[in-house]
Amino acid sequence: MSKSALVSVLLLCSGLTGCLGSDNGFEWPSPTEQDCTLIEDFNLECEIYIPGRETPHYSLSNPENGDLWIIYLSGFIRSWDGTSLSEVVDLSSLVSRCHMEQGLLGFAFDDEFTNSNLILISYIENGPCEGDNQSDLILASLQVGDDGLIDKSTITTLRIIDQPYRNHNGGQLLSIGNNQYLLGLGDGGSGSDPDGHGQNKNNSLGTINLFSFLDNEIKPVLESSDQDSYVLHYGLRNPWRFSLGADNMLWISDVGQNCWEEVNLVPLNETKNLGWSSKEAFQNFDKNSDCESDENYQDDNLTYPVKYYGHQGGNCSITGGYWMDWGPESLRDGYLYGDFCSGMIWLLKEENGNWEENYIGSTGGMIVGFGKGITEEILIFLWTGDILTIH
């Protein structure tokens, strides 16, 4: 694809909606490779870590041997030992890829992995691609064998979450210790939250869920009579990535629609309403409105982003991200995130009581996730299939 063609698709992406939270009918840009360039201030280098293959987007270190397990939207889990990739399991027959936001979305090792050999996964189940969506989000467990591989016949379905449309699935899983986990869920899809899921805390869509996993069973952790027992935070559009930071604060990158991409910071164990779809960032949400945020207007019942950005300069869809209490020294004590279309990468750091955005550089585009390498390199997963490293 030529540079001018790439600019065209990026402008299409930025002008319509956040890419990882697209409306029905949105055309995703084709995978396009460009150079990774970083500014000199941070004394960092960028290079290929693992060459392209399908679409990897998340990784975790195997607690037993330290190898890096990488998941792919297509349904594969592969293991990287620093030299070569090997297949752990092929779940492609179980997952839907009717829409670019569907697939194998999240995984986590059981906190008791050394005894149980279980992992958790979230995925969109396989189903027909024609007509209304008939594929739901599945939370399941799988058994890792003595050979380090997974037999997909060991899958146990733990929970089924109805997905009315094919997009806005979220799907990240995150262990927070003590056999407790977070699951991010989008608002159910289409555009403009037509069913009002974002502001409905009696529904798991548009939320961060909290649950326990023990003895191959899940249970809600919270006890509440006025909301879904799994719901921890709500008012989210598509929290594709989130990260646990200092002082038990949770960083949530929420993909916007018309105007604004959000970085949110909330207490881990205190339920907050982040505004969608009443708000997009600070602005009253109206799919036909201009992008003119008014930071002077706040509703005391809502939690507003600590940082947000618009779709200028080719930006279109936020991809988080980690709280950096590891990795290169120049990036410590900040929140790292980027944009899918522009490939720009930023570090949010607290300076004089305010969260300030520091530009790191650009991958050239199409960031679908960040990860941690075997020796704590920062990994960047690209829509092209390439995995980059910053070190």
N, C-alpha and C positions, 0 to 999 in steps of 0.2 A: 504493500500500500504506500502510495506517495505521501510526502509530508503534507501536501495540500489536502489530500483526501483525509488524512488523520485529523487535521485541523477541522475539517468539515464535520466529522463524526463527533469530535469533542465538543464543538459548538452546539451540535444537535443535542448531545447529552446534557450539557450545562443549561441550555435554554429550556428544556422540557422538565426535567425532574432529576432527583438523585438516582444514580444508576442502580445501586443495590437496593433501591426501594421504588422501583419504577411503576408507572401506571400501566394498565393494559394497553397494548399496542406500541409500547416503547421499543425501539430497535437498539439493541446493544451494539457497541462498536466492535469491529473485528479485532482480534489480537494483533498488536503491532509492537515490534521491538524498537527501542531507542536507547541511547546511551544514558548511563547513570552518572550524574555529576553532583558533587558535594562542594559546599563552600569551604574555604581553607581554615576558617576560624575554629572549627571543631577538630581539626587534625585527624580526619577519618578517611578511610579508603573504601571503595565500593567495587565489588567484582562478582562474577558468577560463582555461586556455591554449588548448585546442582543444575545442569542444563535442563531445558524445557521438556516437560512430559505431562500432557493433560493439564489439569488445573489444581495444583496443590494449594492449600490455603490455611493450614493450621498444623502445629507440631507440638509434641511433648516428649520428654526424655523417659525412656523405659526405666522404672525404678530398680529393676534387677541388674541390668547390664549397661545402662547409660546410653544405649543406642537411641537414635532419634526416630520416633514414629511420626510419619507424615500422612495426613489424610487428604484425599482428592475428592472433588465434587462428583466425579464419576463413580465413586463407591469403593475405591481401593484404599487400603492402609498399607504403607510400605515402610520399611526400616532402613535407616542410613547409618552405617558404622564408621563413617568418615572416609570411606573409599568407594563403596558400592551400595546400590539400592537392592533390596530383596522384598518380595511380596509377602505380607503377613496374612492378608485375606482379600478376596475379591467379592465385594457385596453389590456389584453392579446390577445383578439380576433382581435385587431387592429395592433399589432406589429409583425414583423418577428423575428424569432429566428433560421433561417436557418443556420446562422453563429454565432459563439460565440461573435463576436463584434457587432452583431445586437441586437435590442431590444429598450426598453425605455431608452433614453440616457441622457436627461437633463430636468430640470424644473426650473422655477423661479416664484415667486409671482409678480403679477403686482404691480408696485410702488404705484398705486392707489387702492390697494386691499381692503382696508376698505370700499371703495365706490363701486368698480366694482365687487368684489368677483371673479376676473379672475386670472387664472394662465396660464403661458406659458409652453409648453412641446415640446421636439424634440424627434422623434422616427423614426425607419425604418418601413415603412408600410408593412403589411402582404402581402405575395406573394408566388409564387411557389418556391420550393427549388431545383428543377431540372433545369438544363440548365443555360443559362446566367442570371445574376441578373436582376430582374424586379421590385425590391423594392427600392423606393427612400426615401430620408430623408424628413420628414414632420415637419414643424414648425406650431404649432397650439395653440389655446387657449381653455380653458375649464372653465365652470362656477361652482363655489362652492355654494351649496345650503345653506339655513338657518340652516339645520341640520349639517353642516360641512362636508357633503359628496358631491361627484361629480357624476352627471349623465353623462355617457359618450356620450349620445345623444346630449349634449350641445357643442360638439366639433366643432370648426370653423377652417378650414384649412387656414393658412395665407400665406404659401409659400411652394413650392415643389422644392427640389434640387436633380437633377439627380445624381444617384450613379451608375457608370458603373460596379463596382464590389461589393462584399459583405463586404469587410473589409475596414479599414481606414475611419470610419464614423465620428470620433470625437463626436460632439453632445452636449458638455457642453453649458449651458446657464448661463450667469452671469449678474445680474443687476449692473449697475455702477451709478445709480441715475439719476434724472432728466428725468425719463421715457425712458432711453436709456439702451441698452443691448448688450452684446457680445455673439456671437455664434461661437464656434470652429468647423472647418470642416477639415477632413482628405483629402488626395490628391485623393481620389476616389478609391483607392485600387489596387489589384493585388500586384506586387512587382516592385520596381525600377521605379515607376512613369512612366508607359509606354506611357501615353498620354501627358506628360509634363505639368501637371496641376500646379505643385509647382511653376514654374517660369512664370506662366501665370496669371497676375493680372486682366485679363479680365474675369476670371472664378472664382467662389466662392470656388472651391475645393482647399484644401491646404492653407487655410487662416483663419484668425480671422475676422469675419464679425461684423459690427456695424450697429445697427438699432434702431429706436424709436418705442415704442408701446404705443398707446393712442387711447381710444375709440374703442378698439378691432380691430385696424388696425396697420400694420407695414409700416414703410417708411425708406429708407436709410437716413443716417445723413450727409454723406460726399457729397460734390459736386466736381466731377472730370470728365474731358472729356477723360482721357487716361487710365481709368481702371473701372472695375465693381464698381458700386456706393455703394455696400455693403462692399467692401473689405477694411479693415483697415490695416492688416499685411498679408504678403504672404511669400511663400517659406517654408512652413511647411509640414511635412509628416503626422503626426497624433497627433495634440495637444489635447490629451485626457483630460488634466486638465490645468487650468490657474487661476491666482489669482491676484487681484489688491493689490499692496503694497504701500509703502510710496511714497509721492511726485508724485502720479499718474503714477507710473511705474508698468508695467504689467509683471508678472512672467509667463512664458509659459514652461511647460514640454513637449517636443516633442519627441515622440517615434522614435527610430532609426531603421535601417535595419541591415546592416552587422556588424557594428562596434561600433557606438557611440550613447549613450543616452544623450540628451541635456537639460540643464536648460538655458533658454533665458530670458533676461531682456530688455524690450523695453519701450519707452514712450507710454503712452496710446493713445495720439492723434497725433502721428507723424508716418506716414506709413513707415514700415521697411520691407526689404527683408531678410529673415532669411536663405536663401541659398539652401534649398532642391529644386530639386534634383541635382543641380550643386555640392553641398557640402553635406557631412555628418560631422557635427561639422566643423573642420578646413580642413578636408581632401577632395580632389577632389573625388566625388563619382564615383565608378565603382563597380558594383556588384561582380566582380571577383577579386578585389584588396585585398591586405593584409591590416590589420588594423594598419597603421603607420601614425598617424596624424602629420602634420607639422605645428606647431603654428607660424612659422616665415612667412608663406605665407598667405597674406590676400588681398582680393579684397575690395577696398574702397567702393564699391557699396553694400556690404553685411554687415549684422549685425551678429556677431559670438556669440556663447554661452559664458556665464560667467563661466560655469562649464559644464564638460561632463565626462562621464565614459564609460568604455568598458564592455565587457561581461565576464570578468574573475570572478571566484569565484561564479558562478551560477547566476550572474546578466543577465538580458535579456531585460527588458522593464521598462522604467521610469513611475512612477505614482506620479503625484503631487496631492496635495500639497497646502499649504497655506503660505502666508506671515503672520508671527505670531506677530500681534499687540494685541493678546488676549491669553488666556490659561496660562499654567504654566510659572512662572517668568523665569525659567532657559531656556526657549525656545523663549523668546520674542526677537523681532528685528532680526529675521532670516527667511529664507525660508525653510519650512519643506517638504520633499519628500521621496519617497521610491522606491523600485524595486519590480516588480510583482513576479519574480521567487525566488529571494533570500530572500525576506522579509526584507532586510536591510533598515534602516531608517536613514536619515541624516538631519542635519540642516546647511544651508549655511548662514554664518555670515560674515559681512565685518570686516576685521582686517587689520589695517595699509594700507587701500586703496585697499585691495584685498579681493575677496570672497573666504573664506576658508570653506572646508567641514568638519563638525564635526559628527562623528559617534554616533548615539543615541542607537542603538540596533537592534534587529531583531524580527519580528513576526513569523519567521519560513517559511514564503513564501506567495505568492499569494495575494498581496495587489492590490485591484482594485480601491480604492479611500480613501480619508480622509474626515472627517466631523467635525462639532462642536456640542457637546452635549448640553443638556438643561442647564447645569450649566457651560458651556465652557470647558468641558472635550474634549480632542482630541479623535475623533473616527477614527478607522481604519476598513475599509470594506474589507472583505476577500472573495476570490473566493469560499471558503467553505460555505459561507452564514453567518458565524459568524461576529459579530461586536465587536471589541475590544475597550477598552478605555485606554488612557494614561493620568494620572493625578498625 
